[in-house]
Every structure is written in structure tokens, then in C-alpha cells.
Amino acid sequence: MIQASKLIPQGKGLAPVLVKRATTVELDWDVRQKSRFAATDSAGRELGIFLPRGTLVRGGDVLVAEDGSMVCVIAA
């Protein structure tokens, strides 16, 4: 399981080509309200998301994994 503990709101500051190349994960409203959850990205990798408490995940946000890979969030 790959851990992601960093969130970049709306991918600000990232080159558009990097965001376009990132894998995606589709999350519904209930999951996006949590700061700790498990998910599977579009490449089939299992992700463990560990964000600071109180953090909301929105569609278009980018999660950065411990290996440096990025995952773009799609709001379901």
C-alpha cells in the first residue's frame, strides 16, 4: 500500500502536464470528508491516505504519495 500524506489544492503550482500524467482516483462526498481512508487509483495501486485532521478533499485536488507520484482526485 502506497501512503499519501500531502495534498495540493487544485494542483496549484504544478505544471499542467504533470497533473495530466497523474493517475486518478474517484471519491464520493462521504470519503472526501475523511482525513484517513483507503482507495484504489486508476493504475490499480492501493493507496492509504493520511491527511491532517480536518482536511477536506475536493475534486481537482492532487495527492502526493510517498514515492513522489501524484494522484488527481475526481469528485463522484
N, C-alpha and C positions, 0 to 999 in steps of 0.2 A: 504494500500500500504506500503510495506516494503522499507525503504530507504537504499541505499548502497553508501557510500562516500569514501571508501578505496579500492585501487587496489594493488594487489600483482603481480608484473610482473612474468609471467610464474610459479607462485606458489612457487617461490624460498623461501627456509627456512621452508616450510611446509612439514609435513610427507606425503609421498605418499598415505597412507591410508586415510588421511583427504581429499585430493584432489579427490580421487576415490569415496568417500562417498558423495561429494558435488553434489548439483543439477547442471544442466547445462542450459545455455541459448545460443541460436544460433542467431548470429547477422551478418548482411551483412556489407559490407565495408562502406556504407554511414552512417549507425548508429554508427559504431565503431569510426568514426572520430569526433563524437559529444561528448561533456563533460556532457551534460544533456539530458537524454532520458528515456522513459518508455519501459519496456519489461515484458515478462512473462516467468518464468523459467519452467523447466521440471516437477515440482511439481504443477504447475498451480498457483503459487503465483505471484501477480502483484508486480513488482519492479520499484522503482523510482531511477534512477542512477544520482548522483550529484557528479561529479569529478571536480578537479581543472581545470580551463580553459587551453586548450592546451594539455590536456591528450589524448593520443590515446590508444584505447583498442585493443589488439591483441589476436588472438586465443591462448588459453592456459593460459591466464591471469585469476586470481582469484579475484572476487569481494567479499568484506566482508560487510554483511548487518549490520544494527544497532542492530539486535538481536544476532549477533555473527555467524550467519550461513554463509556459503560460497557458491558461485555460480561460476562455471567454465565456461569460455567463449569459445564457438565454433565458428570459423570463417566460415561463409556461403559462 
